[in-house]
Amino acid sequence: MDETLELSESKIKQLQKMPIIETTISRSKDGKYVIHATRIIDIKPVDYWEKVLAKSDA
């Protein structure tokens, strides 16, 4: 049973707009703690941020 999932073009575009989430888990240098860090990466065009900032100035 080797099934492949094919995504529609609209679904691919939707996924490309979503933020990238990265997570890392490590141990502290002294070994007493577990460090769980999550980064959220959101890529937007400069024009988008210029419009957002222009609206906040109003």
Long-range contacts (C-beta under 8 A, 24 or more apart in sequence): none
